[in-house]
Amino acid sequence: MNPIKSTLRLLLLVFLIIPADAQEIAINETNGRQYFHLAHTLRKGDFSLTHPDEFFDPKYPDIKGACELGANGYFTIYIRKQLFPIPAPNCKSDWLKLTMKGSNDLSKIKSKYELWNQIQEVESGEWDQLQVIIELNPYVTIISADPLKLELDYCNLWFRCAYDQYIPHTDPIRIKN
């Protein structure tokens, strides 16, 4: 048998055996509830800073065109659904909406501004890639607990935040007294 064909068959078999979402999903428990966090790498061309037409809502006519950073740290970007490791069968778009929650406490939005600037640097080509932390809750369903297999309910994702700040890791949050 041709060694190249053998290698290709082996690689194909590996990809069939290991599901795409078998990468490290951090599970943190708070008050008896599980939260699923995922480190995801953004690369130029894998995401968009323009709102796709299918996300336009006439109730919010100003949210069209370029994505913008709000004064409270709120912003949205769109990542290609086909490149995301968790399937989203109910999402009819080619894009997943990844949102950063805003904050009323302006002293806590520095990390959100910094992340927005880093995302823009990837989009402009100044940076090759950027790892972001995504919280899969609340729109996620557990398909299988062992091995863990998840599925997104919709097109919605959130950057991981706690206490009004972006959390750039998947570890449990430690509260300082």
N, C-alpha and C positions, 0 to 999 in steps of 0.2 A: 504494500500500500504506500502511496505517496506520503512522505513525511509532512508536507504542508497541509494536505487534506486531513491527516490524522490530528495535527495541531488545531486546525480550524474546528474539527468535530469536537475535540476536547473542550475548546473554548466555548462552543455553542452549548455543550452539555453543562458546563459550569454556570453559564448564564441562565439556563433553564432551571437548574437546581436551586440557585441562590436568588430569591426574589429581590426585586429592586428596592423594596423597603426594609430589607434585612440589615441596613446600615444602622449605626448607633442612634437609637431613639432614646433619649433620656426620659425616665419616668420619675417625676417628683410627686410626692404625696403631701397635701396640705389639708388639714381638717377632714381627713377621710376621703378626699377626692384626688384622683390621679390627674396629673398634668403631663402632657407629652410635648417634649422639646426636641428640636432637630437643628443641627448645624447645617447650613446650606451655603454653598459657594455661588456667588454671583460673578459672572463673567460678561464682558461686553457682548451684546447680541443675544444673551440669554434672558434679558429683562428689558422692560420698556419704561421710560419716564413720560409716556404719553397715554392718556386714557383711551383704551380701545372703544370703538363706536358702540359695541354691544353692551357696554357698561353705562351708557348715557341714560340718565333718568330725567325726564322733563321737570320733575319737582325740584331738581337742582341744576338749572341750566348753566350755572357758572362752572360746574365741574365737567369741563370738556377741554380737549387739547392737552397742553403740557401739564404734567403733575407738578405741584408746587408745595413748598414747605410753608405751613401755617405758623403764625406767631407763637402758637401754643405747642409747637413741635409736631403737629399732625402732618402726615404725608402718606401717600399711597404710591406704590410702584406695582408693576405687573410682571410676573415671571411666566415663562413658557410652561404650559401645563405638561407638555410631552417630556420636558427635562426634569420635572419634579419627581422624586422617588416614591411619593405616595399617590396612588391612583385617585382620581376624582370623577367617577363615572356620571354623576349628576350635573357636572359642570359642562355646559354646552358651548363654552368659549374655548379658544385656544390658549387663554391666559388665566392665571390665578391672581387674584387681587390680594396683595400683601400690604397691610395697613399698619402704620405706627399710630398709636393712640396719642391724642393731645393731652395736655396737662394744664390745670388752672394754676399750678404752683410754678411760676416762671423760673424759680431757682433750681428746678429739677429737669429742665429741658436741654441742658448743655449736651448730654450724651445723644439726644435725638438730633440736634443740630450737627454734631460731629459725624454721626452716622449718615445723615443726608449728604453732607459734603463728601464723605468717602464714596458713597454710591455714585455721586456725580463724577468723581475722579475715575471710577471704573468705566462709567458710560462714555467718558471723553477719551479713554485710552491711556490716561496717566498711570493707572494701576491695572495690573493684569486681572486681579480677582480680589474678592472680599468675602470673608466668611461672616454670615449673619445668623442670628439665632431666631428661630421661628417657633411660636407656640401654636400647636395644632388644635388645641381646644378653642372654642367649644364645638366646632363643626367637624368632629371626627368620630368615626365608629370603629370599635374594636371588632375585627373580623375573626381574628384568632389570637388567643392569649399566649399560646406556646406552640410554635414560635409566634412571636408578636407580629401581627399583620394588621395594618390600619387602612382605612379608606376615608377620604374627605367626603363630607356630605354635600358640600357646595364648592364654589370657586373662592371662598374666603379663607385667608390666612392672616395671622397677626405676628408682628415682631414681638419678641418676649419682653414684657414690661412687668414691673412690680413697683409699688410705691411711687408711681408716676415717673419712673426712670426706665430707660432701656437697659436690659440685662444681657451683657455680651457673652454669656456662658450658659451651659446646660446644667451646671451643678445646682444643688439645693441652695436656696437663699438663706443666709444666716442673718438673723436680726440682732443688732448690737443694742444692748440695754444701757 
